[in-house]
Amino acid sequence: MAKKKYTKREMEPFKRVLLHQRNLVTGNLTSLDGEGRGSSGDEGDLSSENFEIELTLSTMQSETNLVNEIDEALKRIDEGTYGVCEDTGDLIPTARLEAVPWTRLCVAAQERREKP
């Protein structure tokens, strides 16, 4: 019979990685939040400043989304459902979890969702 979930001991290294990643990303968000607050006062720099602000906001949104994904993965660890594909119910291989520790899907399910 195929194994249906990871043990708490097997999930522990992933929890540490997720917490570390979360700390890195939230640190990035804090530093990004401080960017773009100053003004150069030069009208010629306004378009480049606007571009930098848009880039910063886009990066912050991506990192906020990543923090949410990490938080959801940590919740799945607490619930004992971490590492189980949401689409197939099969275990996600550890190699995939090592590459993308917040993933919810096995590779096959991810590919199916990405098809147009």
Biopython code that builds the backbone (N, CA, C, O; Angstrom):
import numpy as np
from Bio.PDB.StructureBuilder import StructureBuilder

atoms = [
    (1, "MET", "N", (0.842, -1.191, 0.000)),
    (1, "MET", "CA", (0.000, 0.000, 0.000)),
    (1, "MET", "C", (0.887, 1.255, 0.000)),
    (1, "MET", "O", (1.847, 1.351, 0.764)),
    (2, "ALA", "N", (0.550, 2.197, -0.860)),
    (2, "ALA", "CA", (1.342, 3.422, -0.988)),
    (2, "ALA", "C", (1.140, 4.325, 0.223)),
    (2, "ALA", "O", (0.046, 4.431, 0.778)),
    (3, "LYS", "N", (2.218, 4.960, 0.604)),
    (3, "LYS", "CA", (2.190, 5.886, 1.729)),
    (3, "LYS", "C", (1.352, 7.110, 1.352)),
    (3, "LYS", "O", (1.490, 7.638, 0.249)),
    (4, "LYS", "N", (0.486, 7.562, 2.262)),
    (4, "LYS", "CA", (-0.427, 8.657, 1.953)),
    (4, "LYS", "C", (-0.047, 9.998, 2.575)),
    (4, "LYS", "O", (-0.594, 11.029, 2.186)),
    (5, "LYS", "N", (0.887, 10.003, 3.538)),
    (5, "LYS", "CA", (1.331, 11.282, 4.084)),
    (5, "LYS", "C", (2.695, 11.143, 4.736)),
    (5, "LYS", "O", (3.132, 10.045, 5.081)),
    (6, "TYR", "N", (3.352, 12.275, 4.897)),
    (6, "TYR", "CA", (4.661, 12.306, 5.531)),
    (6, "TYR", "C", (4.485, 12.344, 7.050)),
    (6, "TYR", "O", (3.492, 12.857, 7.566)),
    (7, "THR", "N", (5.473, 11.790, 7.747)),
    (7, "THR", "CA", (5.445, 11.822, 9.211)),
    (7, "THR", "C", (5.892, 13.205, 9.687)),
    (7, "THR", "O", (6.476, 13.975, 8.925)),
    (8, "LYS", "N", (5.614, 13.505, 10.942)),
    (8, "LYS", "CA", (6.058, 14.786, 11.519)),
    (8, "LYS", "C", (7.573, 14.923, 11.408)),
    (8, "LYS", "O", (8.086, 16.004, 11.119)),
    (9, "ARG", "N", (8.281, 13.828, 11.637)),
    (9, "ARG", "CA", (9.749, 13.852, 11.554)),
    (9, "ARG", "C", (10.194, 14.167, 10.121)),
    (9, "ARG", "O", (11.156, 14.909, 9.923)),
    (10, "GLU", "N", (9.507, 13.612, 9.129)),
    (10, "GLU", "CA", (9.857, 13.876, 7.730)),
    (10, "GLU", "C", (9.530, 15.316, 7.330)),
    (10, "GLU", "O", (10.195, 15.883, 6.463)),
    (11, "MET", "N", (8.523, 15.903, 7.948)),
    (11, "MET", "CA", (8.120, 17.272, 7.611)),
    (11, "MET", "C", (8.984, 18.327, 8.300)),
    (11, "MET", "O", (9.041, 19.468, 7.842)),
    (12, "GLU", "N", (9.645, 17.968, 9.376)),
    (12, "GLU", "CA", (10.404, 18.949, 10.169)),
    (12, "GLU", "C", (11.450, 19.725, 9.357)),
    (12, "GLU", "O", (11.520, 20.946, 9.489)),
    (13, "PRO", "N", (12.269, 19.060, 8.517)),
    (13, "PRO", "CA", (13.238, 19.846, 7.734)),
    (13, "PRO", "C", (12.555, 20.841, 6.795)),
    (13, "PRO", "O", (13.069, 21.937, 6.569)),
    (14, "PHE", "N", (11.408, 20.465, 6.253)),
    (14, "PHE", "CA", (10.678, 21.371, 5.369)),
    (14, "PHE", "C", (10.140, 22.564, 6.153)),
    (14, "PHE", "O", (10.113, 23.684, 5.643)),
    (15, "LYS", "N", (9.719, 22.328, 7.373)),
    (15, "LYS", "CA", (9.227, 23.413, 8.215)),
    (15, "LYS", "C", (10.342, 24.422, 8.467)),
    (15, "LYS", "O", (10.122, 25.631, 8.404)),
    (16, "ARG", "N", (11.546, 23.915, 8.754)),
    (16, "ARG", "CA", (12.682, 24.817, 8.981)),
    (16, "ARG", "C", (12.994, 25.634, 7.725)),
    (16, "ARG", "O", (13.243, 26.837, 7.807)),
    (17, "VAL", "N", (12.978, 24.977, 6.567)),
    (17, "VAL", "CA", (13.249, 25.674, 5.305)),
    (17, "VAL", "C", (12.188, 26.743, 5.053)),
    (17, "VAL", "O", (12.510, 27.868, 4.670)),
    (18, "LEU", "N", (10.926, 26.386, 5.271)),
    (18, "LEU", "CA", (9.832, 27.336, 5.049)),
    (18, "LEU", "C", (9.951, 28.542, 5.986)),
    (18, "LEU", "O", (9.767, 29.681, 5.557)),
    (19, "LEU", "N", (10.255, 28.298, 7.246)),
    (19, "LEU", "CA", (10.410, 29.403, 8.189)),
    (19, "LEU", "C", (11.587, 30.302, 7.795)),
    (19, "LEU", "O", (11.506, 31.526, 7.902)),
    (20, "HIS", "N", (12.677, 29.683, 7.339)),
    (20, "HIS", "CA", (13.839, 30.455, 6.894)),
    (20, "HIS", "C", (13.469, 31.303, 5.674)),
    (20, "HIS", "O", (13.788, 32.491, 5.624)),
    (21, "GLN", "N", (12.799, 30.696, 4.694)),
    (21, "GLN", "CA", (12.371, 31.419, 3.491)),
    (21, "GLN", "C", (11.447, 32.575, 3.858)),
    (21, "GLN", "O", (11.556, 33.672, 3.311)),
    (22, "ARG", "N", (10.536, 32.312, 4.795)),
    (22, "ARG", "CA", (9.594, 33.351, 5.205)),
    (22, "ARG", "C", (10.350, 34.538, 5.813)),
    (22, "ARG", "O", (10.035, 35.693, 5.526)),
    (23, "ASN", "N", (11.339, 34.249, 6.645)),
    (23, "ASN", "CA", (12.141, 35.318, 7.238)),
    (23, "ASN", "C", (12.895, 36.118, 6.176)),
    (23, "ASN", "O", (12.981, 37.343, 6.258)),
    (24, "LEU", "N", (13.437, 35.417, 5.183)),
    (24, "LEU", "CA", (14.143, 36.107, 4.101)),
    (24, "LEU", "C", (13.202, 37.016, 3.331)),
    (24, "LEU", "O", (13.525, 38.175, 3.072)),
    (25, "VAL", "N", (12.041, 36.495, 2.964)),
    (25, "VAL", "CA", (11.097, 37.262, 2.147)),
    (25, "VAL", "C", (10.529, 38.439, 2.937)),
    (25, "VAL", "O", (10.422, 39.543, 2.403)),
    (26, "THR", "N", (10.168, 38.222, 4.191)),
    (26, "THR", "CA", (9.622, 39.337, 4.965)),
    (26, "THR", "C", (10.682, 40.400, 5.212)),
    (26, "THR", "O", (10.362, 41.584, 5.319)),
    (27, "GLY", "N", (11.930, 39.988, 5.302)),
    (27, "GLY", "CA", (13.018, 40.966, 5.394)),
    (27, "GLY", "C", (13.116, 41.781, 4.119)),
    (27, "GLY", "O", (13.351, 42.988, 4.163)),
    (28, "ASN", "N", (12.936, 41.117, 2.972)),
    (28, "ASN", "CA", (12.940, 41.821, 1.690)),
    (28, "ASN", "C", (11.776, 42.792, 1.608)),
    (28, "ASN", "O", (11.939, 43.915, 1.132)),
    (29, "LEU", "N", (10.599, 42.371, 2.067)),
    (29, "LEU", "CA", (9.431, 43.243, 2.031)),
    (29, "LEU", "C", (9.660, 44.491, 2.864)),
    (29, "LEU", "O", (9.277, 45.590, 2.464)),
    (30, "THR", "N", (10.282, 44.325, 4.017)),
    (30, "THR", "CA", (10.548, 45.467, 4.887)),
    (30, "THR", "C", (11.481, 46.446, 4.196)),
    (30, "THR", "O", (11.258, 47.655, 4.246)),
    (31, "SER", "N", (12.530, 45.935, 3.549)),
    (31, "SER", "CA", (13.464, 46.842, 2.884)),
    (31, "SER", "C", (12.833, 47.469, 1.646)),
    (31, "SER", "O", (13.105, 48.630, 1.339)),
    (32, "LEU", "N", (11.995, 46.722, 0.932)),
    (32, "LEU", "CA", (11.313, 47.278, -0.241)),
    (32, "LEU", "C", (10.331, 48.368, 0.164)),
    (32, "LEU", "O", (10.172, 49.359, -0.549)),
    (33, "ASP", "N", (9.682, 48.190, 1.290)),
    (33, "ASP", "CA", (8.704, 49.167, 1.759)),
    (33, "ASP", "C", (9.366, 50.518, 2.003)),
    (33, "ASP", "O", (8.725, 51.558, 1.852)),
    (34, "GLY", "N", (10.632, 50.513, 2.375)),
    (34, "GLY", "CA", (11.345, 51.755, 2.621)),
    (34, "GLY", "C", (11.837, 52.439, 1.363)),
    (34, "GLY", "O", (12.183, 53.620, 1.391)),
    (35, "GLU", "N", (11.872, 51.709, 0.258)),
    (35, "GLU", "CA", (12.343, 52.276, -1.003)),
    (35, "GLU", "C", (11.269, 53.147, -1.632)),
    (35, "GLU", "O", (10.076, 52.951, -1.401)),
    (36, "GLY", "N", (11.701, 54.098, -2.418)),
    (36, "GLY", "CA", (10.758, 54.895, -3.179)),
    (36, "GLY", "C", (10.025, 55.940, -2.358)),
    (36, "GLY", "O", (9.123, 56.598, -2.876)),
    (37, "ARG", "N", (10.380, 56.111, -1.109)),
    (37, "ARG", "CA", (9.696, 57.096, -0.272)),
    (37, "ARG", "C", (10.293, 58.495, -0.449)),
    (37, "ARG", "O", (9.612, 59.506, -0.277)),
    (38, "GLY", "N", (11.559, 58.523, -0.791)),
    (38, "GLY", "CA", (12.209, 59.815, -0.958)),
    (38, "GLY", "C", (11.901, 60.401, -2.319)),
    (38, "GLY", "O", (11.485, 59.682, -3.228)),
    (39, "SER", "N", (12.099, 61.692, -2.467)),
    (39, "SER", "CA", (11.867, 62.340, -3.752)),
    (39, "SER", "C", (13.122, 63.092, -4.133)),
    (39, "SER", "O", (13.729, 63.784, -3.315)),
    (40, "SER", "N", (13.501, 62.942, -5.396)),
    (40, "SER", "CA", (14.708, 63.613, -5.851)),
    (40, "SER", "C", (14.455, 65.086, -6.105)),
    (40, "SER", "O", (15.387, 65.891, -6.082)),
    (41, "GLY", "N", (13.186, 65.451, -6.351)),
    (41, "GLY", "CA", (12.858, 66.841, -6.602)),
    (41, "GLY", "C", (13.121, 67.259, -8.030)),
    (41, "GLY", "O", (12.734, 68.363, -8.414)),
    (42, "ASP", "N", (13.756, 66.434, -8.830)),
    (42, "ASP", "CA", (14.079, 66.746, -10.215)),
    (42, "ASP", "C", (12.979, 66.203, -11.117)),
    (42, "ASP", "O", (12.723, 64.999, -11.130)),
    (43, "GLU", "N", (12.327, 67.087, -11.873)),
    (43, "GLU", "CA", (11.221, 66.680, -12.748)),
    (43, "GLU", "C", (11.687, 65.665, -13.797)),
    (43, "GLU", "O", (10.916, 64.790, -14.191)),
    (44, "GLY", "N", (12.932, 65.772, -14.248)),
    (44, "GLY", "CA", (13.441, 64.858, -15.260)),
    (44, "GLY", "C", (13.532, 63.425, -14.761)),
    (44, "GLY", "O", (13.509, 62.487, -15.557)),
    (45, "ASP", "N", (13.634, 63.254, -13.469)),
    (45, "ASP", "CA", (13.753, 61.915, -12.893)),
    (45, "ASP", "C", (12.405, 61.309, -12.538)),
    (45, "ASP", "O", (12.336, 60.185, -12.040)),
    (46, "LEU", "N", (11.326, 62.058, -12.794)),
    (46, "LEU", "CA", (10.001, 61.605, -12.388)),
    (46, "LEU", "C", (9.594, 60.294, -13.057)),
    (46, "LEU", "O", (9.055, 59.405, -12.397)),
    (47, "SER", "N", (9.849, 60.165, -14.362)),
    (47, "SER", "CA", (9.446, 58.931, -15.048)),
    (47, "SER", "C", (10.257, 57.739, -14.562)),
    (47, "SER", "O", (9.707, 56.649, -14.407)),
    (48, "SER", "N", (11.532, 57.916, -14.322)),
    (48, "SER", "CA", (12.334, 56.795, -13.818)),
    (48, "SER", "C", (11.940, 56.473, -12.380)),
    (48, "SER", "O", (11.971, 55.312, -11.974)),
    (49, "GLU", "N", (11.569, 57.490, -11.612)),
    (49, "GLU", "CA", (11.119, 57.266, -10.242)),
    (49, "GLU", "C", (9.784, 56.507, -10.250)),
    (49, "GLU", "O", (9.581, 55.595, -9.448)),
    (50, "ASN", "N", (8.882, 56.886, -11.152)),
    (50, "ASN", "CA", (7.604, 56.174, -11.270)),
    (50, "ASN", "C", (7.828, 54.715, -11.658)),
    (50, "ASN", "O", (7.166, 53.822, -11.130)),
    (51, "PHE", "N", (8.754, 54.475, -12.575)),
    (51, "PHE", "CA", (9.073, 53.110, -12.974)),
    (51, "PHE", "C", (9.594, 52.311, -11.786)),
    (51, "PHE", "O", (9.188, 51.168, -11.574)),
    (52, "GLU", "N", (10.493, 52.915, -11.011)),
    (52, "GLU", "CA", (11.044, 52.232, -9.834)),
    (52, "GLU", "C", (9.955, 51.929, -8.808)),
    (52, "GLU", "O", (9.964, 50.865, -8.189)),
    (53, "ILE", "N", (9.028, 52.849, -8.628)),
    (53, "ILE", "CA", (7.922, 52.626, -7.688)),
    (53, "ILE", "C", (7.056, 51.471, -8.167)),
    (53, "ILE", "O", (6.687, 50.604, -7.375)),
    (54, "GLU", "N", (6.725, 51.451, -9.464)),
    (54, "GLU", "CA", (5.920, 50.355, -10.013)),
    (54, "GLU", "C", (6.640, 49.015, -9.871)),
    (54, "GLU", "O", (6.024, 48.005, -9.528)),
    (55, "LEU", "N", (7.927, 49.012, -10.134)),
    (55, "LEU", "CA", (8.724, 47.788, -9.999)),
    (55, "LEU", "C", (8.743, 47.327, -8.544)),
    (55, "LEU", "O", (8.598, 46.137, -8.262)),
    (56, "THR", "N", (8.921, 48.260, -7.636)),
    (56, "THR", "CA", (8.928, 47.926, -6.208)),
    (56, "THR", "C", (7.580, 47.363, -5.784)),
    (56, "THR", "O", (7.521, 46.356, -5.079)),
    (57, "LEU", "N", (6.500, 48.003, -6.208)),
    (57, "LEU", "CA", (5.158, 47.520, -5.851)),
    (57, "LEU", "C", (4.898, 46.131, -6.419)),
    (57, "LEU", "O", (4.305, 45.285, -5.749)),
    (58, "SER", "N", (5.335, 45.897, -7.635)),
    (58, "SER", "CA", (5.167, 44.579, -8.256)),
    (58, "SER", "C", (5.954, 43.518, -7.492)),
    (58, "SER", "O", (5.456, 42.419, -7.250)),
    (59, "THR", "N", (7.176, 43.852, -7.119)),
    (59, "THR", "CA", (8.003, 42.922, -6.355)),
    (59, "THR", "C", (7.376, 42.652, -4.990)),
    (59, "THR", "O", (7.359, 41.513, -4.524)),
    (60, "MET", "N", (6.863, 43.703, -4.353)),
    (60, "MET", "CA", (6.225, 43.536, -3.044)),
    (60, "MET", "C", (5.008, 42.619, -3.156)),
    (60, "MET", "O", (4.778, 41.781, -2.283)),
    (61, "GLN", "N", (4.222, 42.776, -4.236)),
    (61, "GLN", "CA", (3.046, 41.927, -4.419)),
    (61, "GLN", "C", (3.464, 40.472, -4.607)),
    (61, "GLN", "O", (2.853, 39.574, -4.029)),
    (62, "SER", "N", (4.491, 40.234, -5.403)),
    (62, "SER", "CA", (4.979, 38.872, -5.616)),
    (62, "SER", "C", (5.474, 38.266, -4.305)),
    (62, "SER", "O", (5.203, 37.103, -4.007)),
    (63, "GLU", "N", (6.189, 39.050, -3.541)),
    (63, "GLU", "CA", (6.730, 38.539, -2.281)),
    (63, "GLU", "C", (5.629, 38.356, -1.245)),
    (63, "GLU", "O", (5.701, 37.443, -0.423)),
    (64, "THR", "N", (4.615, 39.211, -1.275)),
    (64, "THR", "CA", (3.471, 39.028, -0.383)),
    (64, "THR", "C", (2.749, 37.729, -0.722)),
    (64, "THR", "O", (2.344, 36.985, 0.171)),
    (65, "ASN", "N", (2.592, 37.462, -2.011)),
    (65, "ASN", "CA", (1.975, 36.200, -2.441)),
    (65, "ASN", "C", (2.800, 35.008, -1.969)),
    (65, "ASN", "O", (2.248, 33.999, -1.531)),
    (66, "LEU", "N", (4.121, 35.128, -2.059)),
    (66, "LEU", "CA", (4.993, 34.042, -1.621)),
    (66, "LEU", "C", (4.864, 33.816, -0.115)),
    (66, "LEU", "O", (4.827, 32.670, 0.336)),
    (67, "VAL", "N", (4.795, 34.890, 0.664)),
    (67, "VAL", "CA", (4.611, 34.751, 2.112)),
    (67, "VAL", "C", (3.292, 34.014, 2.385)),
    (67, "VAL", "O", (3.235, 33.143, 3.253)),
    (68, "ASN", "N", (2.248, 34.361, 1.652)),
    (68, "ASN", "CA", (0.961, 33.674, 1.828)),
    (68, "ASN", "C", (1.076, 32.190, 1.512)),
    (68, "ASN", "O", (0.521, 31.362, 2.234)),
    (69, "GLU", "N", (1.789, 31.841, 0.440)),
    (69, "GLU", "CA", (1.984, 30.434, 0.076)),
    (69, "GLU", "C", (2.773, 29.700, 1.169)),
    (69, "GLU", "O", (2.452, 28.564, 1.518)),
    (70, "ILE", "N", (3.801, 30.358, 1.699)),
    (70, "ILE", "CA", (4.609, 29.759, 2.763)),
    (70, "ILE", "C", (3.754, 29.553, 4.007)),
    (70, "ILE", "O", (3.819, 28.502, 4.645)),
    (71, "ASP", "N", (2.957, 30.553, 4.349)),
    (71, "ASP", "CA", (2.076, 30.425, 5.518)),
    (71, "ASP", "C", (1.096, 29.265, 5.354)),
    (71, "ASP", "O", (0.836, 28.525, 6.302)),
    (72, "GLU", "N", (0.561, 29.114, 4.156)),
    (72, "GLU", "CA", (-0.357, 28.002, 3.886)),
    (72, "GLU", "C", (0.365, 26.658, 4.008)),
    (72, "GLU", "O", (-0.200, 25.693, 4.522)),
    (73, "ALA", "N", (1.610, 26.596, 3.535)),
    (73, "ALA", "CA", (2.392, 25.357, 3.646)),
    (73, "ALA", "C", (2.654, 25.030, 5.116)),
    (73, "ALA", "O", (2.569, 23.870, 5.520)),
    (74, "LEU", "N", (2.972, 26.046, 5.912)),
    (74, "LEU", "CA", (3.196, 25.825, 7.351)),
    (74, "LEU", "C", (1.910, 25.335, 8.025)),
    (74, "LEU", "O", (1.949, 24.494, 8.923)),
    (75, "LYS", "N", (0.786, 25.866, 7.582)),
    (75, "LYS", "CA", (-0.504, 25.420, 8.110)),
    (75, "LYS", "C", (-0.746, 23.954, 7.756)),
    (75, "LYS", "O", (-1.243, 23.184, 8.578)),
    (76, "ARG", "N", (-0.392, 23.575, 6.528)),
    (76, "ARG", "CA", (-0.554, 22.173, 6.119)),
    (76, "ARG", "C", (0.348, 21.252, 6.942)),
    (76, "ARG", "O", (-0.031, 20.120, 7.244)),
    (77, "ILE", "N", (1.540, 21.734, 7.306)),
    (77, "ILE", "CA", (2.418, 20.938, 8.173)),
    (77, "ILE", "C", (1.723, 20.715, 9.506)),
    (77, "ILE", "O", (1.677, 19.591, 10.007)),
    (78, "ASP", "N", (1.182, 21.786, 10.083)),
    (78, "ASP", "CA", (0.487, 21.674, 11.377)),
    (78, "ASP", "C", (-0.713, 20.726, 11.284)),
    (78, "ASP", "O", (-1.014, 20.005, 12.235)),
    (79, "GLU", "N", (-1.395, 20.732, 10.135)),
    (79, "GLU", "CA", (-2.576, 19.880, 9.952)),
    (79, "GLU", "C", (-2.226, 18.450, 9.546)),
    (79, "GLU", "O", (-3.081, 17.564, 9.552)),
    (80, "GLY", "N", (-0.946, 18.235, 9.188)),
    (80, "GLY", "CA", (-0.514, 16.902, 8.772)),
    (80, "GLY", "C", (-0.818, 16.569, 7.321)),
    (80, "GLY", "O", (-0.754, 15.407, 6.920)),
    (81, "THR", "N", (-1.156, 17.604, 6.517)),
    (81, "THR", "CA", (-1.480, 17.363, 5.103)),
    (81, "THR", "C", (-0.383, 17.860, 4.157)),
    (81, "THR", "O", (-0.540, 17.809, 2.937)),
    (82, "TYR", "N", (0.717, 18.337, 4.722)),
    (82, "TYR", "CA", (1.812, 18.851, 3.898)),
    (82, "TYR", "C", (2.380, 17.735, 3.028)),
    (82, "TYR", "O", (2.539, 16.600, 3.477)),
    (83, "GLY", "N", (2.685, 18.078, 1.771)),
    (83, "GLY", "CA", (3.312, 17.118, 0.870)),
    (83, "GLY", "C", (2.335, 16.208, 0.158)),
    (83, "GLY", "O", (2.743, 15.268, -0.525)),
    (84, "VAL", "N", (1.041, 16.477, 0.311)),
    (84, "VAL", "CA", (0.014, 15.698, -0.379)),
    (84, "VAL", "C", (-0.554, 16.581, -1.490)),
    (84, "VAL", "O", (-1.008, 17.696, -1.234)),
    (85, "CYS", "N", (-0.525, 16.079, -2.713)),
    (85, "CYS", "CA", (-1.022, 16.828, -3.868)),
    (85, "CYS", "C", (-2.513, 17.117, -3.699)),
    (85, "CYS", "O", (-3.301, 16.210, -3.432)),
    (86, "GLU", "N", (-2.888, 18.370, -3.856)),
    (86, "GLU", "CA", (-4.285, 18.768, -3.708)),
    (86, "GLU", "C", (-5.178, 18.187, -4.800)),
    (86, "GLU", "O", (-6.376, 18.006, -4.585)),
    (87, "ASP", "N", (-4.607, 17.893, -5.971)),
    (87, "ASP", "CA", (-5.419, 17.373, -7.074)),
    (87, "ASP", "C", (-5.524, 15.852, -7.068)),
    (87, "ASP", "O", (-6.596, 15.298, -7.310)),
    (88, "THR", "N", (-4.405, 15.176, -6.790)),
    (88, "THR", "CA", (-4.394, 13.713, -6.925)),
    (88, "THR", "C", (-4.502, 12.982, -5.593)),
    (88, "THR", "O", (-4.915, 11.823, -5.554)),
    (89, "GLY", "N", (-4.134, 13.652, -4.500)),
    (89, "GLY", "CA", (-4.122, 12.995, -3.199)),
    (89, "GLY", "C", (-2.879, 12.144, -2.975)),
    (89, "GLY", "O", (-2.731, 11.520, -1.924)),
    (90, "ASP", "N", (-1.989, 12.117, -3.957)),
    (90, "ASP", "CA", (-0.741, 11.358, -3.843)),
    (90, "ASP", "C", (0.319, 12.195, -3.145)),
    (90, "ASP", "O", (0.223, 13.421, -3.084)),
    (91, "LEU", "N", (1.338, 11.510, -2.616)),
    (91, "LEU", "CA", (2.454, 12.228, -2.021)),
    (91, "LEU", "C", (3.243, 12.966, -3.099)),
    (91, "LEU", "O", (3.499, 12.430, -4.177)),
    (92, "ILE", "N", (3.617, 14.189, -2.791)),
    (92, "ILE", "CA", (4.499, 14.949, -3.670)),
    (92, "ILE", "C", (5.911, 14.463, -3.378)),
    (92, "ILE", "O", (6.312, 14.431, -2.215)),
    (93, "PRO", "N", (6.680, 14.082, -4.397)),
    (93, "PRO", "CA", (8.039, 13.584, -4.159)),
    (93, "PRO", "C", (8.895, 14.606, -3.399)),
    (93, "PRO", "O", (8.759, 15.813, -3.598)),
    (94, "THR", "N", (9.767, 14.111, -2.537)),
    (94, "THR", "CA", (10.594, 15.010, -1.732)),
    (94, "THR", "C", (11.465, 15.913, -2.600)),
    (94, "THR", "O", (11.753, 17.042, -2.204)),
    (95, "ALA", "N", (11.887, 15.452, -3.762)),
    (95, "ALA", "CA", (12.706, 16.297, -4.648)),
    (95, "ALA", "C", (11.921, 17.546, -5.058)),
    (95, "ALA", "O", (12.491, 18.634, -5.134)),
    (96, "ARG", "N", (10.648, 17.402, -5.316)),
    (96, "ARG", "CA", (9.808, 18.562, -5.672)),
    (96, "ARG", "C", (9.639, 19.475, -4.456)),
    (96, "ARG", "O", (9.713, 20.697, -4.581)),
    (97, "LEU", "N", (9.415, 18.889, -3.296)),
    (97, "LEU", "CA", (9.260, 19.694, -2.086)),
    (97, "LEU", "C", (10.556, 20.432, -1.744)),
    (97, "LEU", "O", (10.523, 21.545, -1.219)),
    (98, "GLU", "N", (11.682, 19.811, -2.042)),
    (98, "GLU", "CA", (12.967, 20.483, -1.796)),
    (98, "GLU", "C", (13.144, 21.656, -2.754)),
    (98, "GLU", "O", (13.707, 22.685, -2.380)),
    (99, "ALA", "N", (12.664, 21.503, -3.994)),
    (99, "ALA", "CA", (12.793, 22.564, -4.993)),
    (99, "ALA", "C", (11.801, 23.699, -4.734)),
    (99, "ALA", "O", (12.150, 24.874, -4.849)),
    (100, "VAL", "N", (10.563, 23.342, -4.385)),
    (100, "VAL", "CA", (9.500, 24.324, -4.147)),
    (100, "VAL", "C", (8.765, 23.904, -2.877)),
    (100, "VAL", "O", (7.701, 23.290, -2.960)),
    (101, "PRO", "N", (9.310, 24.223, -1.708)),
    (101, "PRO", "CA", (8.754, 23.685, -0.468)),
    (101, "PRO", "C", (7.319, 24.110, -0.155)),
    (101, "PRO", "O", (6.667, 23.475, 0.674)),
    (102, "TRP", "N", (6.816, 25.151, -0.786)),
    (102, "TRP", "CA", (5.443, 25.609, -0.529)),
    (102, "TRP", "C", (4.452, 25.052, -1.552)),
    (102, "TRP", "O", (3.278, 25.422, -1.534)),
    (103, "THR", "N", (4.910, 24.168, -2.442)),
    (103, "THR", "CA", (4.027, 23.663, -3.485)),
    (103, "THR", "C", (2.844, 22.888, -2.911)),
    (103, "THR", "O", (2.934, 22.265, -1.853)),
    (104, "ARG", "N", (1.732, 22.949, -3.644)),
    (104, "ARG", "CA", (0.520, 22.227, -3.266)),
    (104, "ARG", "C", (0.257, 21.052, -4.215)),
    (104, "ARG", "O", (-0.608, 20.212, -3.967)),
    (105, "LEU", "N", (1.024, 21.020, -5.300)),
    (105, "LEU", "CA", (0.744, 20.072, -6.378)),
    (105, "LEU", "C", (1.972, 19.283, -6.791)),
    (105, "LEU", "O", (3.098, 19.777, -6.727)),
    (106, "CYS", "N", (1.739, 18.044, -7.218)),
    (106, "CYS", "CA", (2.816, 17.272, -7.838)),
    (106, "CYS", "C", (3.056, 17.861, -9.230)),
    (106, "CYS", "O", (2.256, 18.665, -9.708)),
    (107, "VAL", "N", (4.135, 17.473, -9.869)),
    (107, "VAL", "CA", (4.497, 18.036, -11.175)),
    (107, "VAL", "C", (3.395, 17.784, -12.205)),
    (107, "VAL", "O", (3.028, 18.695, -12.948)),
    (108, "ALA", "N", (2.867, 16.566, -12.259)),
    (108, "ALA", "CA", (1.835, 16.238, -13.259)),
    (108, "ALA", "C", (0.593, 17.121, -13.071)),
    (108, "ALA", "O", (0.040, 17.630, -14.047)),
    (109, "ALA", "N", (0.164, 17.300, -11.840)),
    (109, "ALA", "CA", (-1.004, 18.135, -11.576)),
    (109, "ALA", "C", (-0.725, 19.600, -11.928)),
    (109, "ALA", "O", (-1.593, 20.286, -12.467)),
    (110, "GLN", "N", (0.469, 20.070, -11.628)),
    (110, "GLN", "CA", (0.855, 21.444, -11.952)),
    (110, "GLN", "C", (0.819, 21.641, -13.468)),
    (110, "GLN", "O", (0.306, 22.647, -13.957)),
    (111, "GLU", "N", (1.363, 20.679, -14.204)),
    (111, "GLU", "CA", (1.374, 20.779, -15.664)),
    (111, "GLU", "C", (-0.050, 20.784, -16.221)),
    (111, "GLU", "O", (-0.346, 21.533, -17.152)),
    (112, "ARG", "N", (-0.925, 19.963, -15.665)),
    (112, "ARG", "CA", (-2.323, 19.940, -16.123)),
    (112, "ARG", "C", (-2.994, 21.289, -15.891)),
    (112, "ARG", "O", (-3.748, 21.761, -16.743)),
    (113, "ARG", "N", (-2.732, 21.904, -14.762)),
    (113, "ARG", "CA", (-3.346, 23.206, -14.467)),
    (113, "ARG", "C", (-2.826, 24.308, -15.357)),
    (113, "ARG", "O", (-3.544, 25.263, -15.655)),
    (114, "GLU", "N", (-1.571, 24.185, -15.789)),
    (114, "GLU", "CA", (-0.968, 25.232, -16.613)),
    (114, "GLU", "C", (-1.314, 25.124, -18.076)),
    (114, "GLU", "O", (-1.050, 26.055, -18.836)),
    (115, "LYS", "N", (-1.903, 24.003, -18.502)),
    (115, "LYS", "CA", (-2.280, 23.860, -19.912)),
    (115, "LYS", "C", (-3.442, 24.782, -20.220)),
    (115, "LYS", "O", (-4.375, 24.914, -19.428)),
    (116, "PRO", "N", (-3.374, 25.427, -21.396)),
    (116, "PRO", "CA", (-4.468, 26.351, -21.770)),
    (116, "PRO", "C", (-5.781, 25.640, -22.054)),
    (116, "PRO", "O", (-6.777, 26.288, -22.377)),
]
sb = StructureBuilder()
sb.init_structure("model")
sb.init_model(0)
sb.init_chain("A")
sb.init_seg("    ")
for serial, (resi, resn, name, xyz) in enumerate(atoms, 1):
    if name == "N":
        sb.init_residue(resn, " ", resi, " ")
    sb.init_atom(name, np.array(xyz, "f"), 0.0, 1.0, " ", f" {name:<3s}", serial, name[0])
structure = sb.get_structure()
